[in-house]
Amino acid sequence: MRTGLGTPLSTWQRLRSASRNGFSPRAFLPASQLPNNPLPNSADPYAQPHGVIGGRIGNLEVRLAQTPRELRKAQSLRYKVFYGELAAVANAKTRFFRRDEDRFDRICDHLLVFDHDSLNHRKKPRIVGTYRLLRQDVAEIHGGFYTADEYDIAPLLARHSHLKFLELGRSCVLPDYRTSRTVELLWHGIWSYVRAHHLDVMFGCASFAGTDPQDHATALSFLHHHAASAPEWSVKALPGRYTDMNYLSRDDVSARTAIRDLPPLVKGYLRLGAKIGDGAVIDHQFGTTDVLIVLPVSEIDERYIRHFGADATRYAV
């Protein structure tokens, strides 16, 4: 059953409860239900000072985008990967500008990897990787999280109202740079961002290629049986978008095959200590099958904290 606004009634009931505990229901609407007015062009009052987050390994550097031009370059990179290499379906505007962009880009911080050995026509280092970061304090004043279009995250936020959440998304790297060094730098950037803003929980969608979840039956079943979030961290896909991940019984799942078939990003999250939400979601625009990642900072494997440094100093510049 849905209200006149198209939101599941049970979700609205939980949102009203969350509001009584200090949350605004508007803050957690799905992206499709956000107001149509454009997001402000000016810098957000909560924005992290540019240049604080950064690191370097050899010719590769990671830092936040500092200019509108750098954001456009990141959007162009996303277009090359999502629409050129993968199966995303572009509308007329996206095809014309050849950039992947949405209303969230203006309020997010954009983590970028630069190659100082590869210069563009302006003699600037080429952008070869990106990650989009959205903090809860920013999301609350601008209408919510992108993930709310696929998963009912309001109960999770209400259960942990004393914690600060960070949404991760739009991760992509050019093919020639999909190496351990690039991944290390991106994670260094995320970790330094988490420490700088005293964040407690990371979450966001990670994708399997294709829109037929049965193609990933073993991997999805493995996640369902072996990586499901504990009840206090559980998040369920929205009604109408929910796809069951339990294709195979626990005994019929080959862990070796499943791990082999997991996307590298999902494997990376699991190694860190992340868990998976309840249900997958088919994203027809991007041609993917999405799962929800939930990673409390308190659950990060101690090995990785030692590796990057408790204060994110390993690759700091």
Order of alpha helices (4+ residues) and beta strands (2+ residues): alpha-beta-beta-alpha-alpha-beta-beta-alpha-beta-alpha-beta-alpha-beta-alpha-beta-alpha-alpha-beta-beta-beta-alpha
